[in-house]
Amino acid sequence: MSFKEFIRPTLTKTIISLIILIIFIPFIGYGNGVMCVRAEGCPSYNVDKGTLLGYTTDYFKDHVFGLYIYKISFINLLAGLVLSYIISCLIILTYNNLKKSENKSKNRQIQNG
């Protein structure tokens, strides 16, 4: 497999890349909008570096609505996009190699039959 084939975008690579980005790459900051300064029992909830999956689970957790995204780290987002795409390319490459070796072993069994 050449480098061009490795990097060439496909639907499968794009979907895997987006799943990795949503689950693992922290690039947003979110909270409930309440800011407290050393107050006991303050209902403040803020996450500086969170993932989209973390945001959605926190948003619907205990039926507490009202979390707002207040920061997007574009450097983390860009690095996450690149990293997740490279990981998805490696996953597809590994899958194709395993499938190819499995087909070779089946062909050998048929020939030796």
N, C-alpha and C positions, 0 to 999 in steps of 0.2 A: 504494500500500500504506500503510495507516494504521499508527500506532505500535503499536496493539494486535495487529495481524496480524504485525508485525515481531517482537514480543516473545513472542507466543503459543507455548507449548512444543509441539513435535511430536516424534515418535520420531526423525526424521532429525536434527533440531537437537540432541537429547539425545545421540545416538550420536556425532555429530561433536564435540560439546563434551567428552564423556568421552575421546575419542581425543586431542584437544588437551591436555586436562588430564594424561593419562598420559604423553604424550611431552614436553611442553614446560614444565610448571609445577613448579618446585622447591619442595616443601613438607615433605619428610621429611629427617631426619638418620639415617644408618645407619652401622654399623661392625661389626667382628668382636669387639668386647668387650674387646680387649686395649689397655690404656693404658700407655704407656711415657714415661719422663721422660729425654730425651736419651740414649737407648741406641742404639748402633750395631747394625744388623741386627735391630731389633725388628720383629716381625710385625704391628704395629698398622696398621689400615686404617680410616679414618673419613672420612665425607663429611658436612659440615654441612648443605648445601642440595642435595638431590638429587631427581630425579624418580622416579616409579614404574618407568619404563622403565629408567633407570640402575640402580636397585636390582635389578631382575630380571636384567639382563645381568651385573651384578657378582656376583650370587648364584650364577649357573650358570657363570661364567667359570672356566676351568681346573679345573672340578669341585671348587671350594673352597666347601663349604657352611658356613654358620654366621654369616651376616651378620644382624644384628638391628637393627630399627628402634628407635631410642632417643629420637627427638624428632619431633614433628609440629608444624609451625608453622601454627596455625589461621588466623592473619592471611593468610599466603601462600595457604593452601588456599581461604579464602573469596574473596580477591581473584582467585585463579586460576579458581575456579568462575564468577565473574561475567564475567571477561574472556574465558574460553574460550566461554561461552554467547553473549556479544555477537559474538565472532568467527564462531561457527557461524551466528548469525542473518545476519550480513553475507555469508557464503558462500552461504547459501540464497537470499538476496535477489539476489545477483549471478547465481546460476545461473538463477533464475526470470526475471530480466530478459533474460538472453542467450537463453533458450529462447523467450521471448515475441517478441523481435526476430527470431529465426530463423524462427518461424512466420509473422510478418508478411511477411518477404521471400519465403517460399515461396508465400504466398497471392498476392502481387503477381506472381510469375512465372507462376502458374497463370492469373491474370486476363489478363496480357499475352500469354500463351501462344502 
